[in-house]
Amino acid sequence: MPTFTLPSQIKFYYEDSGVPSKADYTTFFIIHGHTYHSGLFKPLLPIGLARNHRVLLVNRRDYPQSTPYTDKELKVFAEGPDPARYDQLINDGHDLALLLDGLIQSLSLPQNVAIVSWSLGNIFGLPLLASITTLPADTQARLGSFVKRTILWDAPCEPMGIPFPEGTYHPFTDKDTPDEQRGVVFAQWLTSYFPHGDLSTRQLSSLNQRDHDSTKKRSFEGLPQEELFQIIDLLPGTRCDTHLCSPPYLGVEKQVVHKALYDPDVRAAWKNLKVWEMVGDQNPWNIIYCWWVWEAEVKAAKTAEPAINFTVNKGSNHFLMWDNPEGCMDKLEYCWKN
């Protein structure tokens, strides 16, 4: 199985769709989210290769065959303080940037690279962007030349530093859900298709916060357990990832997101970069709410070029890559071409 080891001896496991027949192909470097690791994106590997793309799926630290966090790092996730949490997010982004640069060189990738981060993975993909000014000059120059797109995919509000509005529902904060049932309830909720109201109103009242569309199957419904466990790992959640979804991290995450998207030195270093967010319109409410908040921030910033461009995955829930991988590749291609 392919791994890449950084000079720091941190190791990352990755999967590679292989080299396309077309020389000047596009590479999609995909960073996974909470619990669902690189295995979730395997349906994209043959589709990407058939369309003359290269797809690289990375397991973040603490996930299978990548380096676990140290006890000291885990203590920062759990306890802080904020400066250490900020440094750790930037350091994780720094390591992913070095990984991407290493793969660009070792795999001889063309200068057509898109960074794709999904769900919680956005709070690792955005630090990758924010960390560029901490990298060696040759690495900065190479990434600035090779990376043309960043695709922020189904980002949930809380790990992006955006608090839940008062009175909103989430299985992990619902006082009526017993602690021992929250994992199961959360999995059902996350894999649902939510029939929302008129999203163009940008009103919370238009969001269906709880109820799955009974005319559709949830993602992974009926999937044998042994196959489900090929795409999930339950251990990193309690060790590190779940902390990133909690209120103590909000201020630090907001700072990192703003640096990635609006810091002039960072954006100048990514000299060829265009940023997209793509959002399924049947996602859980907290993902659609993040889209709305970011959209308002981008408009308020009035930058010469928008900090983020937006596109909607119509009819999609949180697992487009699994339920409709051909349609998923269509949208990744759209973000690349536009």
C-alpha positions as CSV (number, residue, x, y, z in Angstrom):
1,M,0.0,0.0,0.0
2,P,1.5,3.4,-0.9
3,T,2.6,5.7,1.8
4,F,4.6,8.9,1.8
5,T,6.9,9.9,4.7
6,L,7.8,13.5,5.4
7,P,11.3,14.5,6.7
8,S,9.7,14.8,10.1
9,Q,8.9,11.0,9.8
10,I,5.2,11.6,9.8
11,K,3.7,9.1,7.4
12,F,0.6,9.4,5.2
13,Y,-1.3,6.6,3.6
14,Y,-2.8,7.4,0.2
15,E,-4.6,5.7,-2.7
16,D,-3.8,6.5,-6.3
17,S,-6.2,6.0,-9.2
18,G,-3.1,5.6,-11.5
19,V,-1.7,7.6,-14.4
20,P,-4.2,8.6,-17.1
21,S,-3.5,8.1,-20.8
22,K,-3.6,11.9,-21.4
23,A,-0.3,13.6,-20.4
24,D,-1.7,16.9,-19.3
25,Y,-4.2,15.5,-16.8
26,T,-5.9,17.0,-13.7
27,T,-5.1,15.6,-10.2
28,F,-7.7,15.8,-7.5
29,F,-6.1,15.5,-4.0
30,I,-8.9,14.6,-1.7
31,I,-8.9,15.1,2.1
32,H,-11.6,13.1,4.0
33,G,-13.7,14.1,7.0
34,H,-14.7,12.7,10.4
35,T,-14.9,8.9,10.8
36,Y,-15.3,8.3,7.0
37,H,-11.7,8.0,5.6
38,S,-10.2,7.6,2.2
39,G,-12.2,4.4,1.5
40,L,-15.3,6.4,1.2
41,F,-14.0,8.0,-2.1
42,K,-12.9,4.8,-3.8
43,P,-15.9,4.9,-6.2
44,L,-14.2,8.0,-7.7
45,L,-10.9,6.2,-8.6
46,P,-12.0,4.3,-11.7
47,I,-14.3,7.1,-12.8
48,G,-11.6,9.6,-12.5
49,L,-9.1,7.5,-14.4
50,A,-11.6,6.8,-17.2
51,R,-12.1,10.5,-17.6
52,N,-8.3,11.1,-17.8
53,H,-8.0,12.5,-14.2
54,R,-5.7,11.3,-11.4
55,V,-7.4,10.9,-8.0
56,L,-5.3,10.8,-4.8
57,L,-7.1,9.9,-1.6
58,V,-5.2,10.7,1.6
59,N,-5.7,9.3,5.1
60,R,-5.2,12.0,7.6
61,R,-3.2,11.4,10.7
62,D,-4.7,9.0,13.2
63,Y,-6.5,7.1,10.4
64,P,-5.4,3.7,9.1
65,Q,-1.8,3.5,8.1
66,S,-1.0,7.2,8.7
67,T,0.9,8.4,11.7
68,P,-1.1,8.7,14.9
69,Y,-1.1,11.9,17.0
70,T,1.2,11.9,20.0
71,D,-0.1,12.1,23.5
72,K,1.0,15.8,23.6
73,E,-0.9,16.6,20.5
74,L,-4.0,14.8,21.7
75,K,-3.9,16.8,24.9
76,V,-3.9,20.0,22.8
77,F,-7.0,18.8,20.9
78,A,-8.7,18.1,24.3
79,E,-7.5,20.9,26.5
80,G,-5.9,23.7,24.4
81,P,-4.8,26.4,25.1
82,D,-5.9,28.4,22.0
83,P,-2.4,29.4,20.8
84,A,-1.4,25.7,20.8
85,R,-4.6,24.7,19.0
86,Y,-4.0,27.4,16.3
87,D,-0.4,26.2,15.9
88,Q,-1.5,22.6,15.6
89,L,-4.0,23.3,12.9
90,I,-1.4,25.3,10.9
91,N,1.1,22.5,11.5
92,D,-1.3,19.9,10.2
93,G,-1.9,22.0,7.2
94,H,1.8,22.4,6.8
95,D,2.3,18.6,6.8
96,L,-0.5,18.1,4.2
97,A,1.1,20.8,2.0
98,L,4.5,19.0,2.3
99,L,2.7,15.8,1.4
100,L,1.1,17.3,-1.6
101,D,4.4,18.8,-2.7
102,G,6.1,15.5,-2.2
103,L,3.5,13.7,-4.3
104,I,3.8,16.4,-7.1
105,Q,7.5,15.6,-7.3
106,S,7.6,11.8,-6.7
107,L,4.6,11.1,-9.0
108,S,5.6,13.7,-11.6
109,L,2.2,15.3,-11.6
110,P,1.3,18.0,-14.2
111,Q,0.7,21.5,-13.2
112,N,-3.1,20.9,-12.9
113,V,-3.9,20.1,-9.2
114,A,-7.1,20.6,-7.2
115,I,-7.2,20.3,-3.5
116,V,-10.5,18.9,-2.4
117,S,-11.6,18.8,1.2
118,W,-14.8,17.2,2.4
119,S,-16.9,17.8,5.5
120,L,-14.6,18.1,8.6
121,G,-11.7,17.7,6.2
122,N,-12.2,21.4,5.4
123,I,-10.5,22.4,8.7
124,F,-7.5,20.5,7.4
125,G,-7.7,21.7,3.8
126,L,-8.0,25.4,4.8
127,P,-5.0,25.2,7.1
128,L,-3.1,23.7,4.1
129,L,-3.8,26.9,2.3
130,A,-3.1,29.1,5.4
131,S,0.2,27.4,6.0
132,I,1.8,28.2,2.7
133,T,3.9,31.1,4.0
134,T,5.5,28.8,6.5
135,L,6.9,26.5,3.8
136,P,10.3,26.5,2.2
137,A,10.6,29.0,-0.7
138,D,10.9,26.2,-3.4
139,T,7.8,24.4,-2.0
140,Q,5.8,27.7,-2.0
141,A,6.8,28.3,-5.6
142,R,5.9,24.8,-6.7
143,L,2.5,24.7,-5.0
144,G,1.7,28.2,-6.2
145,S,2.3,27.1,-9.8
146,F,0.8,23.6,-9.7
147,V,-2.4,24.1,-7.6
148,K,-5.1,25.9,-9.6
149,R,-8.3,25.0,-7.5
150,T,-9.4,24.4,-4.0
151,I,-12.8,22.8,-3.7
152,L,-14.5,23.1,-0.3
153,W,-17.1,20.4,-0.2
154,D,-20.0,20.3,2.3
155,A,-18.3,22.2,5.0
156,P,-20.2,22.1,8.3
157,C,-20.5,25.3,10.2
158,E,-19.1,24.5,13.6
159,P,-15.6,23.3,12.5
160,M,-15.4,26.4,10.4
161,G,-15.7,28.6,13.5
162,I,-19.4,29.4,13.0
163,P,-21.6,28.7,16.1
164,F,-24.9,27.0,16.0
165,P,-27.8,29.5,16.0
166,E,-29.9,29.3,19.2
167,G,-32.5,26.6,19.1
168,T,-31.1,24.5,16.3
169,Y,-30.9,20.8,16.4
170,H,-27.9,18.5,16.4
171,P,-27.8,14.9,17.7
172,F,-24.7,15.6,19.7
173,T,-26.2,18.5,21.5
174,D,-29.8,17.2,21.8
175,K,-30.6,16.7,25.5
176,D,-33.4,14.2,24.6
177,T,-30.9,11.8,23.0
178,P,-29.2,9.5,25.6
179,D,-25.4,9.6,25.4
180,E,-25.1,5.9,24.4
181,Q,-27.5,6.5,21.5
182,R,-26.0,9.6,20.0
183,G,-23.5,7.8,17.7
184,V,-26.3,5.8,16.0
185,V,-28.7,8.8,15.9
186,F,-25.9,11.0,14.4
187,A,-25.1,8.4,11.7
188,Q,-28.8,8.2,10.7
189,W,-29.1,12.0,10.7
190,L,-25.9,12.6,8.7
191,T,-26.7,10.0,6.0
192,S,-30.3,11.4,5.5
193,Y,-31.7,13.3,2.6
194,F,-33.4,16.4,4.0
195,P,-36.3,17.9,2.0
196,H,-35.7,21.6,2.8
197,G,-37.9,24.5,1.9
198,D,-37.0,27.5,-0.3
199,L,-33.2,27.9,0.2
200,S,-33.2,31.1,-1.8
201,T,-34.7,32.8,1.3
202,R,-31.5,32.2,3.3
203,Q,-33.8,31.8,6.3
204,L,-33.2,29.1,9.0
205,S,-37.0,28.5,9.0
206,S,-36.6,27.0,5.5
207,L,-34.3,24.3,6.8
208,N,-35.6,20.9,7.8
209,Q,-33.4,20.1,10.7
210,R,-34.5,16.5,11.6
211,D,-36.6,14.7,9.1
212,H,-35.3,12.3,6.4
213,D,-37.1,12.2,3.0
214,S,-39.0,8.9,3.4
215,T,-39.1,8.4,-0.4
216,K,-35.4,7.9,-0.5
217,K,-32.9,5.5,1.0
218,R,-30.3,6.8,3.4
219,S,-26.7,6.5,2.2
220,F,-25.3,3.1,3.2
221,E,-28.7,1.7,4.0
222,G,-28.5,-2.0,3.7
223,L,-24.7,-2.0,3.3
224,P,-23.2,-5.0,5.1
225,Q,-21.3,-4.1,8.2
226,E,-18.1,-5.6,7.0
227,E,-18.2,-3.3,3.9
228,L,-19.1,-0.3,6.1
229,F,-16.0,-0.9,8.2
230,Q,-13.9,-0.6,5.1
231,I,-14.8,3.1,4.8
232,I,-15.0,4.2,8.5
233,D,-12.7,4.3,11.6
234,L,-14.5,5.1,14.8
235,L,-11.4,5.7,17.0
236,P,-10.1,9.1,15.8
237,G,-13.4,10.7,16.6
238,T,-13.1,10.7,20.3
239,R,-9.3,11.1,20.2
240,C,-9.2,14.2,18.0
241,D,-11.8,14.9,15.4
242,T,-14.9,15.5,17.6
243,H,-13.0,18.2,19.6
244,L,-12.8,20.2,16.3
245,C,-16.7,20.3,16.3
246,S,-17.0,21.8,19.8
247,P,-17.4,25.4,21.0
248,P,-13.9,25.8,22.5
249,Y,-12.4,25.5,19.0
250,L,-14.7,28.1,17.4
251,G,-12.4,31.2,17.8
252,V,-9.3,29.4,16.6
253,E,-11.0,27.8,13.6
254,K,-12.5,31.2,12.6
255,Q,-9.0,32.7,12.7
256,V,-7.5,29.9,10.5
257,V,-10.4,30.0,8.0
258,H,-10.0,33.8,7.6
259,K,-6.3,33.5,7.1
260,A,-6.7,30.9,4.4
261,L,-9.4,32.9,2.5
262,Y,-8.6,36.5,3.1
263,D,-4.9,37.0,4.2
264,P,-3.3,38.9,1.3
265,D,0.1,37.2,1.7
266,V,-1.5,33.8,1.7
267,R,-3.6,34.5,-1.4
268,A,-0.7,36.0,-3.2
269,A,1.4,32.9,-2.6
270,W,-1.4,30.8,-4.1
271,K,-1.0,32.9,-7.3
272,N,-3.1,30.7,-9.6
273,L,-5.8,29.6,-7.1
274,K,-9.5,29.8,-7.5
275,V,-11.7,28.6,-4.6
276,W,-15.0,26.9,-4.9
277,E,-17.5,25.6,-2.4
278,M,-19.9,23.0,-3.5
279,V,-22.9,22.1,-1.3
280,G,-25.6,19.4,-1.7
281,D,-29.0,21.0,-1.2
282,Q,-30.3,18.0,0.8
283,N,-27.5,18.1,3.3
284,P,-28.0,18.5,7.1
285,W,-28.9,22.1,7.9
286,N,-25.5,23.0,9.5
287,I,-23.8,22.5,6.1
288,I,-26.2,24.7,4.2
289,Y,-26.0,27.3,7.0
290,C,-22.2,27.4,6.6
291,W,-22.7,28.1,2.9
292,W,-25.0,31.0,3.7
293,V,-22.6,32.5,6.2
294,W,-19.6,32.2,3.9
295,E,-21.7,33.7,1.0
296,A,-22.5,36.7,3.1
297,E,-18.9,37.2,4.2
298,V,-17.7,37.0,0.6
299,K,-20.1,39.6,-0.4
300,A,-19.2,41.9,2.5
301,A,-15.5,41.6,1.7
302,K,-16.0,43.1,-1.8
303,T,-12.6,41.7,-3.0
304,A,-11.6,42.1,-6.6
305,E,-12.2,38.4,-7.1
306,P,-14.5,36.6,-4.8
307,A,-12.8,34.7,-2.0
308,I,-15.1,31.7,-2.7
309,N,-17.3,30.8,-5.6
310,F,-20.4,28.7,-4.9
311,T,-22.2,25.9,-6.7
312,V,-25.1,23.7,-5.6
313,N,-25.2,19.9,-6.0
314,K,-28.9,19.6,-6.6
315,G,-30.6,16.6,-5.0
316,S,-27.4,15.6,-3.2
317,N,-27.0,14.8,0.5
318,H,-23.6,14.5,2.3
319,F,-22.5,11.4,0.4
320,L,-22.5,12.3,-3.3
321,M,-19.3,10.4,-3.9
322,W,-21.0,7.2,-2.8
323,D,-24.6,7.6,-3.9
324,N,-23.8,9.2,-7.3
325,P,-20.1,9.0,-8.1
326,E,-20.5,9.8,-11.8
327,G,-22.5,13.0,-10.8
328,C,-19.8,13.8,-8.2
329,M,-17.1,13.7,-10.8
330,D,-19.2,15.9,-13.0
331,K,-19.3,18.6,-10.2
332,L,-15.6,18.3,-9.5
333,E,-14.9,18.8,-13.2
334,Y,-17.3,21.8,-13.2
335,C,-15.3,23.4,-10.4
336,W,-12.0,22.7,-12.2
337,K,-13.2,24.2,-15.5
338,N,-14.9,27.3,-14.2
